[in-house]
Amino acid sequence: MSREETAIFAGGCFWCMVQPFDSLPGIKQVISGYTGGHTVNPTYDEVKAHKTGHTEAVKITFDPDVMSYEKLVEIYWHQTDPTDAMGQFQDRGDNYRPVIFVNGAQQRQIAEKSRAKLAASGEFDQPIVTKIEDVAPFYPAEKEHQDFYRKNPEKYKLQEAGGRENFIQSHWEKEN
């Protein structure tokens, strides 16, 4: 029987954060949602209007015997600009801020070590500003926001054209 753990990452628009994790070995589910705010069951419109304090995020359920949390954190970095504290690419505002939400001391230790390694790598001229925060209540987004890249490929492609793809190519893909 497989084990299950969860990881919660915020890295801009949640539509763009599902696909990189969705089909990896050991990933059981990726849900778009909201976390880190001060209201219960926020809506997309409330979050987008900056009324709730939430950020868009993905909650990943995974089998740690197949996919390690360390590897998920590494994949997360490669989807984001860790030097931009107030959004990601064309998505601006605190509801798009980059955060690794950790569930306990072990996840915190892994995330902090990974962030320190990235900061020491010299990859970026600016400081790494991605926050590491304790897990907060996570509220799944409305149905139309789940698996968005599959259900709305044209709109998803336009969203990706906002700078994320070019940034990934210039900063991350040269490593591979």
C-alpha positions as CSV (number, residue, x, y, z in Angstrom):
1,M,0.0,0.0,0.0
2,S,1.3,3.4,-0.9
3,R,1.8,6.3,1.5
4,E,0.4,9.8,1.0
5,E,1.8,13.2,1.9
6,T,0.9,16.6,0.7
7,A,2.9,19.6,-0.5
8,I,1.5,23.1,-1.1
9,F,3.2,25.5,-3.4
10,A,2.2,29.0,-4.5
11,G,3.9,30.3,-7.6
12,G,1.7,32.8,-9.4
13,C,-1.4,31.7,-11.3
14,F,-2.5,28.3,-10.1
15,W,-3.5,27.4,-13.6
16,C,0.2,27.4,-14.5
17,M,1.4,25.4,-11.5
18,V,-0.7,22.2,-12.1
19,Q,0.8,20.9,-15.3
20,P,4.5,20.7,-14.2
21,F,3.5,18.3,-11.4
22,D,0.4,16.6,-12.7
23,S,1.9,13.7,-14.6
24,L,5.0,12.9,-12.6
25,P,5.5,9.4,-11.1
26,G,4.1,9.3,-7.6
27,I,1.8,12.2,-8.0
28,K,-1.7,11.2,-7.0
29,Q,-3.5,14.5,-7.3
30,V,-2.9,18.2,-7.9
31,I,-5.6,20.6,-6.8
32,S,-5.8,24.3,-7.5
33,G,-6.9,26.4,-4.6
34,Y,-6.4,29.2,-2.1
35,T,-4.4,29.4,1.1
36,G,-2.8,31.7,3.6
37,G,-5.7,34.1,4.0
38,H,-8.1,35.3,6.7
39,T,-11.5,34.2,5.4
40,V,-13.2,30.8,5.1
41,N,-14.0,29.3,1.6
42,P,-12.9,32.3,-0.5
43,T,-14.0,32.6,-4.1
44,Y,-11.8,33.2,-7.1
45,D,-13.3,36.7,-7.5
46,E,-12.7,37.6,-3.8
47,V,-9.1,36.4,-3.9
48,K,-8.4,38.1,-7.2
49,A,-9.8,41.4,-5.7
50,H,-7.3,41.1,-2.8
51,K,-10.2,40.9,-0.3
52,T,-9.2,37.7,1.6
53,G,-5.4,37.7,2.0
54,H,-5.2,34.3,0.2
55,T,-2.7,33.3,-2.4
56,E,-3.4,31.0,-5.4
57,A,-1.6,27.7,-4.8
58,V,-1.6,24.0,-5.7
59,K,-2.0,21.2,-3.2
60,I,-0.1,18.1,-4.4
61,T,-0.9,14.6,-2.9
62,F,2.1,12.4,-3.5
63,D,3.6,9.0,-2.6
64,P,6.9,9.9,-0.9
65,D,8.3,6.4,-1.7
66,V,8.0,7.3,-5.4
67,M,8.5,11.1,-5.5
68,S,10.4,12.8,-2.7
69,Y,9.5,16.1,-1.2
70,E,13.0,17.3,-2.0
71,K,12.4,16.6,-5.7
72,L,9.0,18.4,-5.6
73,V,10.7,21.5,-4.1
74,E,13.3,21.4,-6.8
75,I,10.6,21.2,-9.5
76,Y,8.8,24.1,-7.8
77,W,11.8,26.3,-8.0
78,H,12.0,25.6,-11.7
79,Q,8.5,27.0,-12.3
80,T,9.0,30.3,-10.5
81,D,11.0,33.5,-10.4
82,P,12.2,33.2,-6.8
83,T,13.4,36.9,-6.8
84,D,9.9,38.3,-7.3
85,A,8.0,38.7,-4.0
86,M,4.9,40.4,-5.3
87,G,3.7,38.1,-8.0
88,Q,5.0,35.9,-10.8
89,F,5.5,37.1,-14.4
90,Q,2.4,38.9,-15.6
91,D,0.4,38.0,-12.5
92,R,0.9,40.8,-10.0
93,G,-0.2,41.1,-6.4
94,D,0.0,39.3,-3.1
95,N,-2.4,36.7,-4.3
96,Y,0.3,35.5,-6.7
97,R,3.2,35.7,-4.3
98,P,5.6,32.7,-4.3
99,V,5.4,30.6,-1.1
100,I,6.3,27.1,-0.1
101,F,3.8,26.1,2.6
102,V,5.4,23.5,4.8
103,N,3.7,20.8,6.8
104,G,6.0,20.2,9.8
105,A,9.6,20.4,10.7
106,Q,10.9,18.0,8.1
107,Q,9.3,19.9,5.2
108,R,10.6,23.2,6.6
109,Q,14.1,21.8,6.9
110,I,14.1,20.5,3.3
111,A,12.6,23.8,1.9
112,E,15.0,26.0,3.9
113,K,18.0,24.0,2.8
114,S,16.9,24.1,-0.8
115,R,16.3,27.8,-0.7
116,A,19.8,28.4,0.9
117,K,21.4,26.2,-1.8
118,L,19.6,28.2,-4.5
119,A,20.7,31.5,-3.0
120,A,24.3,30.3,-2.8
121,S,24.2,29.0,-6.4
122,G,24.8,32.4,-8.0
123,E,22.0,31.7,-10.5
124,F,20.3,35.0,-9.6
125,D,21.8,38.5,-9.1
126,Q,18.9,39.4,-6.8
127,P,18.1,37.8,-3.4
128,I,15.8,34.8,-3.2
129,V,12.6,36.2,-1.7
130,T,10.3,33.1,-1.8
131,K,8.7,32.7,1.6
132,I,8.5,29.5,3.5
133,E,5.4,29.5,5.7
134,D,3.5,27.0,7.8
135,V,0.6,25.3,6.1
136,A,-2.7,27.2,6.5
137,P,-6.2,26.0,5.6
138,F,-6.4,25.2,1.9
139,Y,-9.6,25.7,0.0
140,P,-10.0,24.0,-3.4
141,A,-10.8,26.5,-6.2
142,E,-14.0,26.3,-8.1
143,K,-14.5,23.4,-10.6
144,E,-13.7,25.5,-13.6
145,H,-10.2,26.2,-12.3
146,Q,-9.3,22.5,-11.8
147,D,-7.2,20.9,-14.6
148,F,-7.4,24.3,-16.4
149,Y,-4.5,23.5,-18.8
150,R,-6.4,20.5,-20.1
151,K,-9.9,22.0,-20.3
152,N,-8.8,25.4,-21.8
153,P,-5.6,24.8,-23.7
154,E,-5.8,28.1,-25.7
155,K,-6.4,30.3,-22.7
156,Y,-3.7,28.4,-20.8
157,K,-1.3,29.0,-23.7
158,L,-2.0,32.7,-23.5
159,Q,-1.4,32.7,-19.7
160,E,1.9,30.9,-20.2
161,A,3.0,33.5,-22.8
162,G,3.1,36.1,-20.0
163,G,6.8,35.4,-19.4
164,R,6.9,32.2,-17.4
165,E,8.0,30.0,-20.3
166,N,10.8,32.4,-21.4
167,F,12.0,32.8,-17.8
168,I,12.2,29.0,-17.3
169,Q,14.1,28.6,-20.5
170,S,16.6,31.3,-19.7
171,H,17.2,30.3,-16.0
172,W,16.4,26.7,-15.6
173,E,16.5,24.7,-18.8
174,K,20.2,25.5,-19.4
175,E,20.9,23.3,-16.3
176,N,19.6,20.2,-18.0
